């Protein structure tokens, strides 16, 4: 099989790394890729925003499958153009990707499908913010949740007890020309679940949990994600099946009924609240950094699964099977991230990290004409440990991250710490804050330099 992957971040490197492990191994191409991807696939100088170039490239190399990684080209219609040109595509059309492109429309779909989610109101003018906050949080006794309605690289959310900060963030989004979704606050830990859809059927992958705050103990500003782990020893038994039954399948059914079949990954961001499971958000693609740990644990082939979904019949392949162990990933971020990431610094230590038993995923790197590997984004690398249990996996990932030499870089040291300490007890992890989406009470930067988000 010949597969073309669109994207240049950590998510795409993780996808290609797992595809390369299939047997027989597929012929892999990437556009534009990154230095890590280039070790596994033929890379092509076509950007994620060049939709015409993606079609021309596909016509040139004739892939059996095109996998679109990032959200921006999906919302812009990359899948539509490739489908029209006759290629099998894993990734939703622009109409279906609007589920991520507009939180307001996603709420409409959830309401129509009977999917449990937070109460919300959409506002389009600054003078509506006060009344909107009063409507979703009338007592003001829990944090306020303010979300940019459109794409914001996973960080267009503020969760804060400071009413003035909530209004300031909402007003900034509105002044920039967007609309704002104000939501009811959701208590409880967050869970990420990827569901593969062929437009009719839904197949879940394994749950994961990511960490949005920049610093240990969930301090610091909101980011695109600083680490993740899987499995979740504290998660309720049968969680994935419940999500399919109450969230993913009804959503896919509602979209199909509207003539908008969803083919690709339906990312379900969830909160396990005191009142039951609630949807925090939908995304229309694999999330980052959860992809790194979920695909690390996948034992069955990935390529045939994605191709079957793209061809509209998941019934032709076996359901995913999983390794028994655990995976933890730790993000190495550049100086100044997320507010103003510094780029262009030389980067070494990957070999040393891998000598610790970890493997390293490139997320924001570039190699210049001088051959030197340099930082090229906010989240530069993710270091993955895969071992028999969470504690062993996190030790390997952290040992690897410590070997990375990048001036001014930093990483969290507490990824999966509480979950590992609690395993095998079935308790929610203390390190994950109650949810309003991202667990952030900081004003968010508008984008993530490396283009990856969760």
Secondary structure, DSSP 8 states (H G I E B T S, - for coil): -EEEEEE-SHHHHHHHHHHHTSSS--EEEEEE--TTGGGTSEEES--TT-HHHHHHHHHHH--SEEEE-SHHHHHHTHHHHHHHTT--EES--HHHHHHHH-HHHHHHHHHHHT--B--EEEE-SGGGHHHHHHHHSTT--S-EEEEESS--TT--EEEES-HHHHHHHHHHHHHTT--EEEE----S-EEEEEEEEESS-EEE---BEE--EEEGGGEEEE-S-SEEEE--TTS-TTHHHHHIIIIIHHHHHHHHHTT---EEEEEEEEEEETTEEEEEEEESS--TTHHHHHHHHB-S-SHHHHHHHHTT-GGGS----B-SSEEEEEEEE-TTTTTS-----BEE-HHHHHHTT-EEEESSEEE-TT--EEE-SSEEEEEEEEESSHHHHHHHHHHHHHT-EETT-B--S-TTHHHHHHTTS----TTS---SSS---S---S--TTS---
